[in-house]
Amino acid sequence: MASSTGVALVTGASAGIGAVYADRLAKRGYDLVLVARDRARMATLAEGLRSKTGVAIEVIPADLTLEGDVAKIEQRLAAGDVTLLVNNAGMSLKGGILENGAPELSRIIALNVAAPTRLTAAAAKALIAQGGGAIVNISSVLALAPEMFEGVYSGTKAYLLNLSQAMAAQLKDKGVHVQVVLPGATRTELWEKAGRDINSFPDGFLMEVSDMVDAALVGFDQRETVTIPPLADEAQFITMQQARLAMAPNLSKSEVAARYRR
Ligand SMILES: NC(=O)c1ccc[n+]([C@@H]2O[C@H](COP(=O)([O-])OP(=O)(O)OC[C@H]3O[C@@H](n4cnc5c(N)ncnc54)[C@H](OP(=O)(O)O)[C@@H]3O)[C@@H](O)[C@H]2O)c1
């Protein structure tokens, strides 16, 4: 399987943002590797995309909270033909840290943190060896706004932003582009699965999933590292970044800051 554009592996490709990425990447000429748990849904999507675009599509059912399934996708990335990884699979929680027990907390960290970390690492190594490619990580605006949510989901997304920014800096001279996408609230099944009614959201709060992915791809084409589709005033993010970078040289010192001295 190899087209002139390359091969894109999309996790969470059976629904929502991942399914739209699959559609858009197929239309760009990428052959696809679709990864999620629901084999039947991916098979239906693949059939439609094959007949519309003629690209080759492989479907790999995998539960990315399971060690063996993550290892299977790592091996697929190591095969050496995937040129673009979209780490999109993710979940939210019904309720927050106080309402969930250990299994659910472990599960969200496995899917939203451990799996994309493992796949980013596997893809980065393969892409460097192949001489280039790209990794797209789907984070969330909640990475920048923990006060707006319950902390666990937003924390997983902050982790992914941090990882992606660090990886982008490390890989930029190795021909590997890393983009992290921060969607705001987007119309997908994620909300219903988390017990939230999107009809209760205020007017103008929710973005259509096709608009979100198309905007993210504009950012991808511009080789952005951080893409925030709903943020109209880019200067707000740039100001925050500059403030953070200006603080960076002051964050490790042998001397305790004066206000903490007795
Ligand atoms: N919707 C939003 O408002 C929003 C905003 C910011 C960020 N995001 C992020 O965008 C990404 C996609 O979410 P979405 O909104 O498109 O949600 P979605 O419609 O619920 O889709 C989630 C995808 O992840 C897959 N998935 C879930 N659990 C999985 C598991 N254990 N193993 C493998 N795949 C699994 C699902 O497929 P299966 O069920 O077939 O496994 C599905 O394809 C997530 O990372 C989410 O955090 C969403």
The ligand as an ORCA input file, in Angstrom:
! r2SCAN-3c Opt
* xyz 0 1
  N     -15.975     16.885     20.206
  C     -15.374     17.869     20.846
  O     -16.005     18.851     21.295
  C     -13.883     17.831     21.031
  C     -13.241     19.018     21.439
  C     -11.866     18.996     21.647
  C     -11.147     17.837     21.416
  N     -11.803     16.697     21.011
  C     -10.980     15.493     20.817
  O     -11.155     15.016     19.507
  C     -10.878     13.626     19.462
  C     -11.986     12.914     18.694
  O     -13.187     13.055     19.432
  P     -14.624     13.164     18.775
  O     -15.225     14.403     19.280
  O     -14.559     12.918     17.323
  O     -15.345     11.973     19.567
  P     -16.172     10.711     19.078
  O     -17.127     11.093     18.008
  O     -16.669     10.107     20.338
  O     -15.053      9.774     18.431
  C     -14.078      9.171     19.220
  C     -13.289      8.179     18.380
  O     -12.335      7.539     19.230
  C     -12.530      6.130     19.135
  N     -12.258      5.483     20.404
  C     -12.907      5.671     21.579
  N     -12.431      4.833     22.498
  C     -11.457      4.093     21.883
  C     -10.594      3.060     22.307
  N     -10.642      2.572     23.560
  N      -9.717      2.538     21.428
  C      -9.671      3.001     20.160
  N     -10.453      3.989     19.703
  C     -11.342      4.518     20.558
  C     -13.996      5.948     18.745
  O     -14.175      4.732     18.029
  P     -14.689      3.343     18.637
  O     -15.806      3.646     19.583
  O     -15.085      2.599     17.393
  O     -13.502      2.739     19.304
  C     -14.183      7.111     17.790
  O     -13.738      6.758     16.507
  C     -10.746     13.168     20.923
  O      -9.395     13.042     21.251
  C     -11.382     14.316     21.691
  O     -10.864     14.422     22.998
  C     -13.141     16.674     20.806
*
